[in-house]
């Protein structure tokens, strides 16, 4: 290739022709080999994707065959089951029908759909703490929208449970302030004491344990919420238990098991609501008026 074009042009041309021919032959050979590799890769990839899709579908089916509530991210799916399918009849009971009328009265008649969240909450209370698809369909009829509009809301907000929960649904706050103050230890104590995993229901149907993000009372961290569905919508309560310890949450569980109503709020006897331990150290009297001027003379 490095020939002198002036002295030996013929020899150089022949050498360049030889190199070009060899390169073309090698390129065709590589192209055929690469094509075979690409075809083989596509066949293998399609089989792998089909296998992954089949495995994912089986996982989803297993989730909904379990009697326990599972992670909320999986609950955006729905697969019909004997206790959760659109063919099962569902309607508000007589007492709740009156509540439905009262809820709808808060909204203009042409904005009934705005009542979707309180109506779903009422349906969940009536159904023992979770929402079957037939209950969502009933809400859709009340507010006169397509069922998908109700499904969108029910699968977006974590307050709506898509599978069965216990009569007492215990939710542990898992956000940073509560985590720093020991919420993981509180959850572990609850799960160990009840003999369940997160989002499972105890065999007697009394308790289930889940996680909730920020309950908005970080000054009293760590804390749990107890949603009481033991008496349907008539006796439904949703209470915070703050400043808890692993020992204290077990005590709360045992009181609920006995049918007692443990006092909610802070569980630290040294605090009053969100005040500091031992009482206030500042702002102990009436605040003084600003000294800059006589307000009464204005």
N, C-alpha and C positions, 0 to 999 in steps of 0.2 A: 504493500500500500504506500510505503514511503519512497516511491520511485521518483526519479528525475523526469518530469514530463517533457523536458526539452531534449534530453539525450536518448531516452528510451520510451517513447510514447506508446509503441505497439505493445511492449511487454506490460506497461502499466495498465493499459486498457484491458488486456486479458486478465490481469490480476484482479482488477476491479470487477469484471464480469463474474469471475469465479467466486469472489466474496459475496457479491449480490445474490447469486444463485444459491449459495450455501445458506445465506441469511433468510431468503424467502422460503426455502425448504424447511429450515428450522422453525420459522414463524408459523407455517401451516401445521407442522407437527405439534407445536405448543398450543395452537388454537384448538385443534381437535382434542388434545388432552384436556385443556381447560374447559371445553364444552362438556366433555364427559364428566369432569369434576363438578361443574355447576349443576348438571342434571342430577347427579348422584346426591349432591348437597340438598337440592330442592326436595327430592323424594324422602330423604331422611328427615329433613325439617318438617315436612307435612305430616309424617308419621308421628314425630315428637309433639307437634302442636295438637294433633288429634288426641294423642294420649293425655296430654296436659288438660285439654278441654274436658275429656271424659272423667279424669280424676277430679277436676274442679266441680263438675256436676254431681259426682258422687259425694263430695264433701258437703255440698249444699243440701243434698237429700238427707245425709246423715244428720246435719244440723237440725232439720225440721222434724226428723223422726224422734229426736231426743225429747224427753219430757221437760228438760230444763231450758231456762232462758240462756241464750248465748250472747256473744258480743254483738253490740248494736250494729256494727258495720255489716254483719251478715244478714241483718233483718230487713235490708232493703229488698230482699228477694221474697217471693211467696211461692210455696208449693202446697197444693191442696193436701189436706190430711183429714182424717175422720172428724176431728174436733175443730177444724179451721178451714172451711171452704164456703164459697158463696151460696151454696144450696141450703145451708142451715138457716132456719128462720131466726130472726133476731129483731126485737123492737124494744123501745123504751117502755118500762113498766108504768103503771098509772101515775104513781107519785112523781116519777121523773118526767112524764109528759107535761105535767104542770110546770116543772122546772125548765123544760125546753121552751114553753111559751114565755116564761119570764125572761129567759136568756135572749130570745129573739126580739123581745120588746125593747131591748137596748139599742137595736140597730134599725135603720130605715128599711122598709119592706123590700126595696130594690138592692139592698146590700146584705142579704141574709148570709152570704158566704163568709162575711166577716166573723160570724159566730162559730166557725169551724173548730177553733181550738177549745173554747169552753164546752162545746157539745161533745167533742172527742173525749175530753176529760171526764165529763159526766158518764159517757158510755163506758169508759174504762173503769170507773168506780163501780158501776152497776155489774160489770162482768168480772169482778173479782181481781182487778188490777192489770188486766191486759186486754188488747184490742184484737178480736178476730176480724177477718175480712168482711164478714156479714154485718158486723156492727158499724164498720166504716161505710158500707153500702147504705145502711139505714140513715146515717148522718148525711150522706150525699143526697138522699131523697128529701130530707127535712129542709136542707138549704138550697135544694134545686140546682145542683151542679153535677157534672160528670164525676163518677166515682174516682177517677184518676186524680182529680183535684184534691180529694180528701186523702188518698194514698200518699200524695206528695208531702202533705203536712205531717201525717202520722209517721212516715219514715225519716223525716228530717229532724224532728225534735226528740231528744233522748228521754223526755218525760213520758213518752208513750211507749208502752211495752208491747212488743209484737208476739211474744210467747208467754206462757204461764209464769207467774211469780208466786211467791209465798203470800199467805195472808198478811204477814208483816214483811215488807220489802225493805231491807236495810241497805242504805247507800252510803258508802264511805267517800268523803271528799279526798280527791287525789291530786289537787293542785299544789303548787310549790310551797306555800306557807304551811299547809297541813302536812305535806310530805316531810318538810324539815322538822316539824313538831311530832313526827312519829306515826303518821297515818298508815304506813305500810305494816307496822307492828300491830296496829288495831285491826286491820283487815285480816292479817294472819291469825290473830287470836279468835276472831269471829269464825273464820273458815274451819279452823282446827276444832273449835268447840262444837260447831254444828255438823261437822263431818261432811262438808260439801266443798265443791270448787266454786270459783266466782261465777255468778249467774246461774247456778243450779238451785233447785228447790229441795228442801229436806223431805225425807220420806213421809213424814206426817203432814206435809203441805203447809206447815206453819211459817217457815222462814226461807228467804232467799237473800243473797248478798251480792250487791253490785257496786259499781264505782260511778261517782258523779264528779264532773268538773265544777270548780269554784261555786260554793254555796253562799258566797257573799258575806261571810262572817269571819274573816281572816284573823281579827283580833282575838277571837276565841278558839283558834286552832289548837288541836285537831277536832274535827266534829263529824257526826254522822246524821243522817236523816232517816226517820222511820215513817214509811207510808203504810198506814193501817187500813187494810181492805177487809178486815175480819167481819165487819157488819155492813158491807155493801156501801152504797152511796149515802145511806142515811147516817151511818156512824163513821164515815170516812174522816181521817185526820192525817195531817202531814206535819210532823214536828221535828225540830232541830234539837240535838243533844250536843252541847258544846263542852270544850275542855275535857274531853273524855280520855280515858286510859284503857289499856287492854283489859284490866280487871273490871273497870266500870261498865264497859260495853257488854261483857258477859253477864254482869249483874242486871243490866237493862233487859237483855234477852230472856233471862230466867223470870223476871217479873212479867214480861209480856206473855210468856208461856203459861203462867198461872192466871192470866186474865187481868192482871193489875195494870194500872196506868202510871208508869214512872214519871216523875216530874221532868218536864223538858226544860230547855234553856241550859245555862251553864251548870256543869256538874262539879265545879270547884266551889266549896263552901266559903272560901276566902274572897270570892268575887261577887259583886252585884252586877248582873248583866254583863256589860263589856267593860266595867270599871276595873282598875288595878287591884291586885291582891292587897288586902289590908285596908282598903278604902282610899278615897281621894286624898291627895297631898296638895292639890292646888284648887283654886276656885271654890273655896270652902264657904264663902259668904256671898251676899248680893253684890253684883258688880257696881263699881262707882261710876257716876256719870262723867262724861268728858269734861275736863277742867277748863277747856278753852273758852267757853262762853256760858251764859245763863240761858238754858233752853226754854225755861218758863217765860222769860221776857221776850221771846221771839214772837 
